[in-house]
Amino acid sequence: MNTDGPEQDSRESVGPEQTPGPEGNFTAGQPAVVPHIPPAPANSPQAQNAGQDNTPPWKKRLEVIAAIIGAGLLIVNIFQMRATQQAVDVSREALESVQRAFITFTGIQSEPVHPTEGVTIPGIDKELNGHVFVAAWENTGETPATNVMSYFTIDLVSNSNAPSFPFTTHDRDQFTPTTFGPKAKINSGPLAMPEGFWTQEKQGNTFYFWGWKIYRDVFSHTPIHVTEFCVNLAHVVKNIPFGANPDNVPFSFQYGDCNGRHNCTDKDCSDYNTLVELAKSQQRIK
């Protein structure tokens, strides 16, 4: 035991300069090994030209000209295609307009009738003579008319109501579709009137003979066709030859045009849509 002074701590503090370095086989003064990293290359001419287009100007001009020519040819082809399609459409429509069925009204035909024993004619009294009227039609087209529906009637109309007469279709039971051949002629069902029926016109009335036909042609994607007519009884005369017995000469009927009303075709008719819906509602025509 040492009694000369206080016991000293054998531990000593270490300064920063005395921090032990990494263990290894290094000797004093030997530099540390550092891996070699080559420096970034300087801006070489290749690097400077990497983002530049080196295409020759003459080649650029040729490419622009070629692009313009190609666009022009495309536009020309589009216009030619449209013109060709329009020409095809016009040709098809011209062919259809010439070839399609076209039903026209050609007039009212009449003939006298006389009572026959055991035969009853609607509208004719058994004791009197009378007249039968039919509406005459012709298909002036080159192809048949199909799903043909007809209507014909005679109405007594007061002169005051004539300008606003509605031409209302009444009897729907007679709508039986038929086919009307090309260049063919056909008459409607007959309507009989008694002898002297025209004397009612002297009482401020007029007789309207009117009707219509609804039909289709044989071409697809064409609309339903309508032909309407109206004639009014204008005069009743007898053309008596010299020396003939007037009692043996039949009456002759002359007609007006109902002041232009109800004489039309297709969509020129004001009631076109009404008639088309009427035909479709009965499933007679599609």
Secondary structure, DSSP 8 states (H G I E B T S, - for coil): ---SS----------GGG-----SS--TT---------------HHHHHTTS----HHHHHHHHHHHHHHHHHHHHHHHHHHHHHHHHHHHHHHHHHHHS--EEEEEEEEEEE--BTTB--TT--TTS-EEEEEEEEEE-SSS-EEEEEEEEEEEEEETTTGGG--------TT---EEE-TT-EEE---EEEETTGGGGGGGTEEEEEEEEEEEE-SSTT---EEEEEEEEEEEEE----TT--GGGS--EEEEE-GGGTT-EEGGGSTTHHHHHHHHHHTTS--
